[in-house]
């Protein structure tokens, strides 16, 4: 029964990401990729979740209230997405069906490899302190019906919120899902979210492979296989592969294996299409959502965006895009400044009224 519930939870994740992402991509004139829709939906989902979480958490309200609010938001977004995009859904799914039939071998390979990777990360033994914190934090939030108030390692009431974690509401969503589905924190984090992340990462690998080899199925499969091979066998302390295959459900893994790749994919789309306004809107969604996943993004995301997009702006003399780029990375800049001020002792957000 637990396995069935976990599988359904993974499916629900993917459906919700698609519905959220459809609000910004299905009407696109330039790019209607299912993969791009899923990835943008993932980040939009967590961005909106953070918006709902902060007021409730910082006013010391219970987790159960957040569950009610978030369910209402998800239902509203889903209904709006279906109503606005029903016709586009039918057209796009018809196109996808035709593409699957025409490239059956490619899709069979991708699905088989993705399932294998999901199984591997689900059964991998993880004993790191960070891994224990993620699971314990979710369990503590569910059992106490509060949000980040108690230290998950000791059970003691914390005097103030640890800023490194409090704005990374990614794991708080796991607590909400556990509250709703009654799945244990270990299953939700280690199986449901790990498998979900693996699926999204493989979608990005598949998208990149087809970007370069859309008309050559064999080359597409080879390129995809090479990318998967690298992440399976080039695991060391300082690579994203280590986080992807052994610490999949942690925020750093999402940043290193989804965000970094997604930003690069958006850069490729921008270079190919020249559709600046749309791509920078999508980049903002990715950056905003990432800021709520892990504080690691505060350094990595601005660096990658500047390295990729500033040369594009200069080369094409589209200097108006510099403002768009600054707006995209502004969430990370704000979070970074707040964290520095917190570490230096200029302020603290207490877990109770003072």
Secondary structure, 3 states (H helix, E strand, C coil): CHHHHHHHHHHHHHHHHHHHHHHHHCCCCCCCCHHHHHHHHHHHHHHHHHHHHHHHHHCCCCHHHHHHHHHHHHHHHHHHHHHHHHHHHHHHHHHHHHHHHHCHHHHHHHHHHHHHHHHHHHHCCCCCHHHHHHHHHHHHHHHHCCCCCECCCCCCECCECCHHHHCCCHHHHHHHHHHHHCCCHHHHHHHHHHHHHHHHHHHHHHHHHHHHHCCCHHHHHHHHHHHHHHHHHCCCCCCHHHHHHHCCCCHHHHHHHHHHHHHHHHHHHHHHHCCHHHHHHHHHHHHHHHHCCCCCHHHHHHHHHHHHHHHHHHHHCCCCHHHHHHHHHHHHHHHHHHHHHHHCCCCCCECCCC
